[in-house]
């Protein structure tokens, strides 16, 4: 399989990820179990696109060629079946074995993904060889730092996937099979940390500006340590507060870093507004999470925190980066333009704000309006991606 075919499969991951986003937002209208929401939003939408882009980006950033590009072909259906089964199992009347099958398929897809990337970079595990050169040679030191945290992301992915299987009793849990632990391992340990690590390679090049190296080290180190403390100490305790503080430092530091890049750059592409909205959503999300850690569990605030993290931080950031890789105005369909992409970002940002506000205050009207905006934004995002892919 050539590099071109690998890129096509990466686009398929992105397309399937967009479908999970649309299904997630539409299903909120009729009400779904919290676990189903996490599966659709995190396992399907967020991690789906993470896998697709990582297959192409990680080998390049480690100055290697993907060991076996066929892994992407195998991993997509495994992950898709896993997500579908895991999302269905929490509904009343669905046999528990459906969830077990989903967990096994999901773990198999992760094993293919991690195994392929690990074999690809086996002689460069720390990422010291970055492939950085030419006009970017001055970024080599930051690139090496960012690369060094990718193996930690893969370790979190393995641990979170193991705990996903352990929740169904197939293997012994390393914790106690408490599902929010797994969610934080995958959400904060995999998705957020990879946004930091790959972001510090992508974003300076996108905006042609630089982030101070001490800030990069601070964000990556706190972003690597926070998730394991959160997962191990949930639902309460001193270490939960420490983990919350570390995650807050990481996301606030990341937001400050992006603000510096944006300020120092003369580029104003629509993609950057999506990334900026994601950073803002992340800041709000971690402060809500920190408040929960300080004051104790609150069902309403937990729901708001979940929505802010999945759609506000991770979702908008991913969508912004997607618009950079797949520019909306590339599509030749009606409405494929930067202006439409900006509308999508506004709809999703406004939608998640209303959803979180409605959940936090138990105001169904606001949450319902936010869901409608979220559906509109998700459909618009899918349309723009489809237009760009059809043109290519």
C-alpha positions in Angstrom: 0.0 0.0 0.0 1.5 3.3 -1.0 1.6 6.6 1.0 -1.3 7.8 -1.1 -3.5 4.9 -0.1 -2.5 5.5 3.5 -3.8 9.0 3.2 -7.0 7.8 1.7 -7.5 5.5 4.6 -6.8 8.3 7.0 -9.6 10.3 5.3 -11.9 7.3 5.8 -11.1 7.4 9.6 -12.0 11.1 9.6 -15.2 10.5 7.7 -16.3 7.7 10.0 -15.4 9.9 13.0 -17.7 12.6 11.6 -20.5 10.1 11.4 -20.1 9.2 15.1 -20.2 12.9 15.9 -23.5 13.4 14.0 -25.0 10.2 15.6 -23.9 11.4 19.1 -25.5 14.8 18.7 -28.7 13.5 17.1 -29.1 10.8 19.7 -29.0 13.4 22.5 -32.4 14.6 21.3 -34.0 11.4 22.4 -31.9 10.8 25.5 -29.1 8.2 25.7 -27.3 6.6 28.7 -24.2 8.5 29.9 -22.0 5.6 28.9 -23.3 5.6 25.4 -22.6 9.3 25.1 -19.0 8.7 26.2 -18.6 5.8 23.7 -20.0 7.8 20.8 -18.2 11.0 21.6 -14.8 9.7 22.9 -14.3 6.2 21.4 -16.1 7.0 18.1 -15.6 10.6 17.3 -12.5 11.8 19.1 -10.3 8.6 19.1 -11.5 7.6 15.7 -9.9 10.6 14.1 -6.9 10.3 16.4 -6.2 6.8 15.0 -6.6 7.9 11.4 -4.3 10.9 11.6 -1.7 9.2 13.9 -1.1 6.5 11.3 0.2 9.2 9.0 1.6 11.8 11.4 3.5 9.8 14.0 5.8 7.9 11.6 6.7 11.2 9.9 7.4 13.0 13.1 9.7 10.2 14.2 11.4 10.2 10.8 10.2 6.8 9.9 7.9 5.1 7.4 4.8 3.2 8.7 5.9 -0.4 9.2 2.7 -1.9 7.7 0.1 0.5 6.2 -2.4 -2.4 6.0 -2.9 -1.9 9.8 -5.1 1.1 9.0 -7.3 -1.1 6.8 -7.7 -3.7 9.6 -8.1 -1.2 12.4 -11.0 0.8 11.0 -13.6 -2.0 11.0 -12.4 -3.4 14.3 -12.8 0.0 15.9 -16.2 0.6 14.2 -17.7 -2.7 15.4 -16.2 -2.1 18.9 -17.8 1.4 19.1 -21.2 0.2 17.8 -21.4 -2.6 20.3 -20.1 -0.6 23.3 -22.6 2.2 22.5 -25.5 -0.2 22.2 -24.9 -2.3 25.4 -26.0 0.3 28.0 -29.5 0.4 26.6 -32.1 -1.6 28.5 -32.7 -5.1 27.1 -29.3 -5.3 25.3 -27.4 -8.4 26.5 -24.1 -7.7 28.3 -22.3 -9.9 25.9 -22.8 -7.2 23.2 -20.6 -4.9 25.3 -18.0 -7.6 25.8 -17.8 -8.3 22.1 -17.5 -4.5 21.5 -14.7 -4.3 24.1 -12.8 -7.2 22.5 -13.1 -5.7 19.0 -12.0 -2.3 20.3 -9.0 -3.7 22.1 -8.1 -5.7 19.0 -8.1 -2.5 17.0 -6.0 -0.7 19.6 -3.5 -3.6 19.6 -3.1 -3.3 15.8 -2.7 0.4 16.1 -0.2 0.5 19.0 1.7 -2.6 17.7 2.2 -1.1 14.3 3.3 2.3 15.6 5.6 0.7 18.2 7.2 -1.4 15.6 7.6 1.6 13.3 9.5 3.6 15.8 11.2 0.7 17.7 14.6 2.1 17.0 13.6 5.7 17.9 11.3 5.3 20.9 12.3 8.6 22.5 11.7 10.4 19.2 15.1 12.0 19.2 15.2 11.7 15.4 12.4 14.1 14.3 13.0 14.6 10.6 13.0 18.3 11.3 15.1 20.4 8.9 15.2 23.3 6.5 13.3 26.4 7.7 12.1 24.4 10.7 15.5 23.4 12.0 15.2 25.8 15.0 12.2 23.8 16.2 14.1 20.6 16.5 14.5 20.8 20.3 10.8 21.3 20.9 10.0 18.6 18.4 12.2 16.1 20.4 10.4 17.1 23.6 7.0 16.6 22.0 7.9 13.3 20.5 9.1 11.9 23.8 5.5 12.0 25.1 3.9 10.0 22.3 4.9 6.7 23.9 3.2 7.8 27.1 0.0 8.4 25.0 0.3 4.9 23.6 0.7 3.5 27.2 -2.4 5.3 28.3 -4.3 3.9 25.3 -3.3 0.4 26.2 -4.2 0.9 29.8 -7.6 2.5 29.0 -8.4 -0.3 26.5 -7.4 -3.0 29.0 -9.8 -1.4 31.5 -12.5 -1.3 28.9 -12.3 -5.0 28.6 -11.9 -5.5 32.3 -15.2 -3.7 32.9 -16.9 -6.8 31.4 -15.0 -9.3 33.6 -12.9 -10.9 30.9 -9.6 -9.8 32.6 -9.0 -8.5 36.2 -9.2 -4.8 36.5 -6.0 -2.9 37.6 -8.4 -0.6 39.5 -12.0 -1.5 40.2 -13.6 -1.4 36.8 -15.1 2.1 37.7 -15.9 3.4 34.2 -15.0 7.1 34.8 -11.4 6.0 35.4 -11.3 4.5 31.9 -12.9 7.7 30.5 -10.1 9.8 32.0 -7.4 7.5 30.9 -8.6 7.7 27.3 -9.9 11.3 27.3 -7.1 13.1 29.2 -4.3 10.5 28.9 -4.7 9.8 25.2 -6.7 12.5 23.4 -5.7 15.5 25.3 -2.0 14.6 25.7 -1.8 13.7 22.0 -3.3 17.1 21.2 -0.5 18.7 23.3 2.3 16.5 21.8 1.3 16.7 18.1 0.0 20.2 18.6 3.4 21.5 19.5 4.6 20.1 16.2 1.7 21.1 14.0 0.6 24.5 15.4 3.9 26.4 15.2 4.1 25.4 11.6 0.5 26.2 10.8 0.9 29.7 12.3 4.6 30.3 11.5 5.3 31.3 15.1 6.9 29.7 18.2 5.9 28.7 21.7 8.4 29.2 24.6 10.1 25.9 25.3 9.5 26.1 29.1 5.8 26.3 28.5 5.9 23.3 26.2 7.7 21.3 28.9 5.2 22.5 31.6 2.1 21.6 29.5 3.4 18.2 28.4 4.7 17.1 31.9 1.6 18.1 33.8 -0.6 16.7 31.0 1.2 13.4 31.2 0.9 13.1 35.0 -2.5 14.4 35.6 -4.6 11.7 33.9 -3.2 8.8 35.9 -3.8 10.7 39.2 -7.3 11.5 38.2 -8.1 7.9 37.1 -6.6 6.4 40.2 -8.2 8.7 42.7 -11.8 9.1 41.4 -14.4 9.8 42.7 -12.8 11.9 45.5 -9.7 12.5 47.5 -6.6 14.5 47.8 -4.9 13.0 44.8 -8.0 13.8 42.7 -7.5 17.4 43.6 -3.8 17.2 42.7 -4.6 15.5 39.4 -7.2 18.2 38.7 -4.7 20.9 39.4 -2.2 19.3 37.1 -4.7 18.9 34.3 -5.8 22.5 34.8 -2.2 23.7 34.5 -1.8 21.7 31.3 -4.9 22.9 29.5 -4.6 26.5 30.6 -0.9 26.4 29.6 -1.9 25.0 26.2 -4.5 27.7 25.8 -1.9 30.4 26.7 0.5 28.9 24.2 -2.0 28.9 21.4 -2.9 32.5 22.2 0.7 33.4 21.9 1.0 31.7 18.6 -2.1 33.4 17.3 -0.9 36.8 18.5 2.5 36.4 17.0 1.2 35.1 13.6 -0.2 37.1 10.8 -2.2 34.2 9.5 -6.0 34.2 10.2 -7.4 31.0 8.8 -10.8 29.7 9.8 -9.2 26.5 11.2 -7.5 28.6 13.9 -10.8 29.9 15.2 -11.9 26.4 15.8 -8.7 25.5 17.6 -9.1 28.7 19.7 -12.7 27.8 20.5 -11.5 24.4 21.6 -8.8 25.9 23.9 -11.4 28.1 25.5 -13.8 25.2 26.0 -10.9 23.2 27.6 -10.2 26.0 30.1 -13.9 26.2 31.1 -14.0 22.4 31.3 -11.0 22.0 33.6 -12.2 24.7 36.0 -15.6 22.9 36.2 -13.7 19.7 36.9 -11.5 21.3 39.5 -14.6 22.7 41.2 -16.1 19.2 41.3 -12.9 17.9 42.9 -13.0 20.6 45.5 -16.7 20.6 46.4 -17.6 17.0 45.8 -19.6 15.1 43.2 -22.5 16.9 41.4 -24.4 14.9 38.8 -25.3 18.1 36.9 -21.8 19.5 36.9 -20.3 16.2 36.0 -22.6 16.1 32.9 -21.6 19.6 32.0 -17.9 18.8 32.5 -18.2 15.8 30.2 -19.9 17.7 27.4 -17.4 20.6 27.7 -14.4 18.2 27.5 -15.7 15.9 24.7 -17.3 18.5 22.4 -15.9 21.8 23.8 -12.2 21.0 24.1 -11.5 17.8 22.2 -14.2 18.2 19.6 -13.7 21.8 18.5 -9.9 21.4 18.6 -10.1 18.3 16.3 -12.6 20.1 14.0 -10.3 23.1 13.8 -7.3 20.9 12.9 -9.4 19.0 10.4 -10.3 22.3 8.6 -6.6 23.0 8.3 -5.8 19.6 6.8 -9.0 19.5 4.6 -9.7 23.2 3.8 -13.5 23.8 3.4 -13.0 25.8 0.2 -11.4 22.9 -1.5 -14.8 21.3 -1.9 -16.7 22.2 -5.1 -20.1 21.5 -3.6 -22.5 24.4 -2.9 -21.6 26.2 0.3 -18.1 24.7 0.7 -16.3 27.8 1.9 -14.5 29.3 4.9 -17.6 31.2 5.8 -19.6 28.0 6.1 -16.8 26.5 8.3 -17.0 29.6 10.5 -20.7 29.0 10.9 -20.0 25.4 11.8 -17.6 26.5 14.5 -20.0 29.1 15.9 -22.9 26.5 16.0 -20.8 24.0 17.8 -19.3 26.4 20.2 -22.6 28.0 21.0 -24.2 24.6 21.1 -21.8 23.1 23.7 -22.0 26.3 25.8 -25.8 26.0 25.9 -25.7 22.3 26.5 -23.2 22.6 29.4 -25.1 25.6 30.8 -28.4 23.7 30.6 -27.0 20.6 32.2 -25.3 22.6 35.0 -28.5 24.5 35.9 -30.9 21.6 35.1 -32.5 23.9 32.4 -33.8 21.5 29.8 -34.7 24.4 27.4 -31.1 25.6 27.2 -29.8 22.1 26.8 -32.3 21.3 24.0 -31.4 24.5 22.1 -27.7 23.6 22.5 -28.3 20.1 21.1 -30.1 21.6 18.1 -27.1 23.9 17.4 -24.8 20.9 17.9 -26.7 18.9 15.4 -26.5 21.7 12.9 -22.8 22.1 13.5 -22.1 18.4 13.2 -24.1 18.1 10.0 -22.3 21.1 8.5 -18.9 19.7 9.5 -19.7 16.4 7.9 -20.9 18.2 4.7 -17.7 20.2 4.4 -15.6 17.1 4.9 -17.6 15.1 2.3 -17.2 18.0 -0.2 -13.5 18.2 0.3 -13.0 14.4 0.1 -15.3 14.2 -3.0 -13.2 16.8 -4.7 -9.9 15.0 -3.9 
